Amino acid sequence: MPRPEEAAPHVSAIRGSVYSALGHKLAAHKGEVFPFHVGDTWLEPPHGCLMQDLLQSEWPDLNRYTQPHGMKRLLEALVTRVKARTGEHVGTDNILVTGGATAGLSNAAGAVISPGEEVLILAPHWPLIDGIVRCYGGRPVPVPFIGVADSPESAVEVVREHLTERTVGLYMSTPNNPTGQVLSRPIVEALVAWAQREDLWIFSDEVYEDYVFEGEHTYARPLAPERTFSVHSFSKALGMAGYRCGFITGPAPIMAELRKTHTHSVYSASTPAQVAALRALEGSGTAWIEAARELYRQAGEGAAKVLGVPKPEGSTFLFIDVKEKLDERGLAGFLDDCANEGLFAAPGPSFGPYPEHIRICYTATRPDNVRRGVLILARLLGRTVSEET
Amino acid sequence: MPRPEEAAPHVSAIRGSVYSALGHKLAAHKGEVFPFHVGDTWLEPPHGCLMQDLLQSEWPDLNRYTQPHGMKRLLEALVTRVKARTGEHVGTDNILVTGGATAGLSNAAGAVISPGEEVLILAPHWPLIDGIVRCYGGRPVPVPFIGVADSPESAVEVVREHLTERTVGLYMSTPNNPTGQVLSRPIVEALVAWAQREDLWIFSDEVYEDYVFEGEHTYARPLAPERTFSVHSFSKALGMAGYRCGFITGPAPIMAELRKTHTHSVYSASTPAQVAALRALEGSGTAWIEAARELYRQAGEGAAKVLGVPKPEGSTFLFIDVKEKLDERGLAGFLDDCANEGLFAAPGPSFGPYPEHIRICYTATRPDNVRRGVLILARLLGRTVSEET
């Protein structure tokens, strides 16, 4: 049983680098690089939210722990925000401030999943959710959904097919990473009602809630507050990914358990990150998001047009079928061809059973860099590019 | 199986507030408060390491993720630091930058513990290690050790008694939190050699390595690099607890697994925290630590003298037997009496089977506050206080 050099088997089963095995090529590339493989933004955080703006004299506890639950003033601001967005009356005991949405989902998974239990994951899906479930001995069950289910009835049919007696939860994400699609209200309602009937936890990943270009975002928690975790991020919403701050809302009794997993995984979220988030909520964050949404919409539409794919409804990604350009080397060969031109994309298998897709993030770098990179990708895909673009 | 409102049983078994159930009293107390229950420092971080010192123009990626492994330049500085401290030639593949030492231990536990496996924990112990092991379905086995084992032979005897066929690891901490004792080199060597014979992982918590007042710190990893995780913190060492940055070193093959658990629990440590740590390592950190060590030594000696207990050999805590002052209300009653005077101490049972002890941190607040609080505690303990103190 004791066995240095061997990991716990459920951890060994997690893929290592989920985004790309091409990191060394990126580092070594001569010439312009197009790092579209990671979800990020070229924008700086809102006014007043840079680290240099956080004065020790104004925030004398900036270098000290907050309570594990989160800074009191931030928790209170989040109560107001949740009410404004969803209409739901939550208390601070429904909220946990975490080191990003990743940490929020990890804490929720750790609190509710026992080894061997299964979580249905609507696919294509955010890459890390697979490993998050595995870290606690759970079994992620990808359910090809986006582009498959096109009505409330078919949505329920698709998830029902994967239900077993060991299923304990359903993970969904809208606006979707990687496809950029927005789940319609009837589909979200049907999925939530089904999860309720089957007595499942719902993990609703809403980190792109602010980035809907067409349609509207549907909040899952008000539909089933007794079983829904809703995960939010300041990373994507406000250009603060490196600070590591987000939050998760859920039913009060289980949130007491999440405070335990959080305390024992990191103690408290970074205090400066929490203060920056608070300043964004109380200050210029809303205006920043309005402006960013328009910039992201333009970037997404522009990229989609060049690549000849439908424009995204939300999030910051395009998920592109590259089947027609794969040769005997498969997807790795195509990604290698891209890397040779300085272009880095995330491989489809990181998002579920998609061996012929790639994902690009069209907000990862400045629009001019994105434009040039997308033109290279269009050429590699053999797409005709009009001169205007 | 699906059961909203119920947590995974191994998480339910974790105690909620590990430090003190008296938080509401602290918030409500009129008059001077003596919050000695949390390990912290009154000092501000070293010169150049405040958030206001981190200029976006100088660190243009301050708001962006680093690689999950850690910022390259910080990893390289840590390779140099480890070599300078321990003589060990490590590479960056032996190191993971984490959101504090708590996160480092959590990632290590997550990577190597399978449900049902046991970890021996030298007690009294840092409170969170119990829940960290439980978060991954492991079973923490507290081994009363400090004050029990006083020779290499008795050290091995004591741990051997708790070994079972499910034991996979040994956790030890020197300088010790909560007792302030420093394990001697022969004892550390004997424990490591025994763990090696029994093929156990070693979790060596060395977050107070810089705060040894008597004797010397013994690094465990050079004695058994193939099985030892060594955990370090910038929180305690440099007055940056709220930033959340630390690091863990371990055998390269298993560190690849820790990078997975880290990626899936938080993705990357806070970038500003990593930059502050780097600046401390490259700049004024060493001088800061020298000065802090002397201040902490004085604070510890002063508190010990007033309380009539042996002066601490290291760390920032005193662990005090209060048995003689317990009445029918038990320890809770004594802690309540303290709280009524604005004094907050951590209860002994957080540190293992110690229902008649309390822990105080004598660096949590400014020396004048500590002095006044310790005088109150001495009075409550009925200790004679000389006029000098």
Chai-1 contact restraints between the chains, C-beta under 6 A:
chainA,res_idxA,chainB,res_idxB,connection_type,confidence,min_distance_angstrom,max_distance_angstrom,comment,restraint_id
A,M1,B,V168,contact,1.0,0.0,6.0,A-B,restraint_1
A,P2,B,V168,contact,1.0,0.0,6.0,A-B,restraint_2
A,P2,B,D199,contact,1.0,0.0,6.0,A-B,restraint_3
A,P2,B,L200,contact,1.0,0.0,6.0,A-B,restraint_4
A,P4,B,E226,contact,1.0,0.0,6.0,A-B,restraint_5
A,P4,B,R227,contact,1.0,0.0,6.0,A-B,restraint_6
A,E5,B,P253,contact,1.0,0.0,6.0,A-B,restraint_7
A,A7,B,A111,contact,1.0,0.0,6.0,A-B,restraint_8
A,A7,B,E257,contact,1.0,0.0,6.0,A-B,restraint_9
A,A8,B,V112,contact,1.0,0.0,6.0,A-B,restraint_10
A,A8,B,S114,contact,1.0,0.0,6.0,A-B,restraint_11
A,V11,B,A111,contact,1.0,0.0,6.0,A-B,restraint_12
A,V11,B,E257,contact,1.0,0.0,6.0,A-B,restraint_13
A,I14,B,K260,contact,1.0,0.0,6.0,A-B,restraint_14
A,P45,B,N63,contact,1.0,0.0,6.0,A-B,restraint_15
A,L50,B,Q56,contact,1.0,0.0,6.0,A-B,restraint_16
A,M51,B,M51,contact,1.0,0.0,6.0,A-B,restraint_17
A,M51,B,L54,contact,1.0,0.0,6.0,A-B,restraint_18
A,M51,B,L62,contact,1.0,0.0,6.0,A-B,restraint_19
A,M51,B,P272,contact,1.0,0.0,6.0,A-B,restraint_20
A,Q52,B,Q52,contact,1.0,0.0,6.0,A-B,restraint_21
A,Q52,B,L55,contact,1.0,0.0,6.0,A-B,restraint_22
A,L54,B,M51,contact,1.0,0.0,6.0,A-B,restraint_23
A,L55,B,Q52,contact,1.0,0.0,6.0,A-B,restraint_24
A,Q56,B,L50,contact,1.0,0.0,6.0,A-B,restraint_25
A,L62,B,M51,contact,1.0,0.0,6.0,A-B,restraint_26
A,N63,B,P45,contact,1.0,0.0,6.0,A-B,restraint_27
A,N63,B,G239,contact,1.0,0.0,6.0,A-B,restraint_28
A,N63,B,M240,contact,1.0,0.0,6.0,A-B,restraint_29
A,N63,B,G242,contact,1.0,0.0,6.0,A-B,restraint_30
A,R64,B,A241,contact,1.0,0.0,6.0,A-B,restraint_31
A,R64,B,G242,contact,1.0,0.0,6.0,A-B,restraint_32
A,Y65,B,A241,contact,1.0,0.0,6.0,A-B,restraint_33
A,Y65,B,G242,contact,1.0,0.0,6.0,A-B,restraint_34
A,G99,B,G99,contact,1.0,0.0,6.0,A-B,restraint_35
A,G99,B,V266,contact,1.0,0.0,6.0,A-B,restraint_36
A,T102,B,V266,contact,1.0,0.0,6.0,A-B,restraint_37
A,T102,B,Y267,contact,1.0,0.0,6.0,A-B,restraint_38
A,A103,B,V266,contact,1.0,0.0,6.0,A-B,restraint_39
A,S106,B,S265,contact,1.0,0.0,6.0,A-B,restraint_40
A,G110,B,C135,contact,1.0,0.0,6.0,A-B,restraint_41
A,A111,B,A7,contact,1.0,0.0,6.0,A-B,restraint_42
A,A111,B,V11,contact,1.0,0.0,6.0,A-B,restraint_43
A,V112,B,A8,contact,1.0,0.0,6.0,A-B,restraint_44
A,S114,B,A8,contact,1.0,0.0,6.0,A-B,restraint_45
A,P115,B,P115,contact,1.0,0.0,6.0,A-B,restraint_46
A,L128,B,H264,contact,1.0,0.0,6.0,A-B,restraint_47
A,G131,B,H264,contact,1.0,0.0,6.0,A-B,restraint_48
A,I132,B,H264,contact,1.0,0.0,6.0,A-B,restraint_49
A,C135,B,G110,contact,1.0,0.0,6.0,A-B,restraint_50
A,C135,B,T261,contact,1.0,0.0,6.0,A-B,restraint_51
A,C135,B,H264,contact,1.0,0.0,6.0,A-B,restraint_52
A,V168,B,M1,contact,1.0,0.0,6.0,A-B,restraint_53
A,V168,B,P2,contact,1.0,0.0,6.0,A-B,restraint_54
A,D199,B,P2,contact,1.0,0.0,6.0,A-B,restraint_55
A,L200,B,P2,contact,1.0,0.0,6.0,A-B,restraint_56
A,E226,B,P4,contact,1.0,0.0,6.0,A-B,restraint_57
A,R227,B,P4,contact,1.0,0.0,6.0,A-B,restraint_58
A,G239,B,N63,contact,1.0,0.0,6.0,A-B,restraint_59
A,M240,B,N63,contact,1.0,0.0,6.0,A-B,restraint_60
A,A241,B,R64,contact,1.0,0.0,6.0,A-B,restraint_61
A,A241,B,Y65,contact,1.0,0.0,6.0,A-B,restraint_62
A,G242,B,N63,contact,1.0,0.0,6.0,A-B,restraint_63
A,G242,B,R64,contact,1.0,0.0,6.0,A-B,restraint_64
A,G242,B,Y65,contact,1.0,0.0,6.0,A-B,restraint_65
A,G242,B,T271,contact,1.0,0.0,6.0,A-B,restraint_66
A,Y243,B,S270,contact,1.0,0.0,6.0,A-B,restraint_67
A,R244,B,S270,contact,1.0,0.0,6.0,A-B,restraint_68
A,P253,B,E5,contact,1.0,0.0,6.0,A-B,restraint_69
A,E257,B,A7,contact,1.0,0.0,6.0,A-B,restraint_70
A,E257,B,V11,contact,1.0,0.0,6.0,A-B,restraint_71
A,K260,B,I14,contact,1.0,0.0,6.0,A-B,restraint_72
A,T261,B,C135,contact,1.0,0.0,6.0,A-B,restraint_73
A,H264,B,L128,contact,1.0,0.0,6.0,A-B,restraint_74
A,H264,B,G131,contact,1.0,0.0,6.0,A-B,restraint_75
A,H264,B,I132,contact,1.0,0.0,6.0,A-B,restraint_76
A,H264,B,C135,contact,1.0,0.0,6.0,A-B,restraint_77
A,S265,B,S106,contact,1.0,0.0,6.0,A-B,restraint_78
A,S265,B,S265,contact,1.0,0.0,6.0,A-B,restraint_79
A,V266,B,G99,contact,1.0,0.0,6.0,A-B,restraint_80
A,V266,B,T102,contact,1.0,0.0,6.0,A-B,restraint_81
A,V266,B,A103,contact,1.0,0.0,6.0,A-B,restraint_82
A,Y267,B,T102,contact,1.0,0.0,6.0,A-B,restraint_83
A,S270,B,Y243,contact,1.0,0.0,6.0,A-B,restraint_84
A,S270,B,R244,contact,1.0,0.0,6.0,A-B,restraint_85
A,S270,B,S270,contact,1.0,0.0,6.0,A-B,restraint_86
A,S270,B,A273,contact,1.0,0.0,6.0,A-B,restraint_87
A,T271,B,G242,contact,1.0,0.0,6.0,A-B,restraint_88
A,P272,B,M51,contact,1.0,0.0,6.0,A-B,restraint_89
A,P272,B,P272,contact,1.0,0.0,6.0,A-B,restraint_90
A,A273,B,S270,contact,1.0,0.0,6.0,A-B,restraint_91
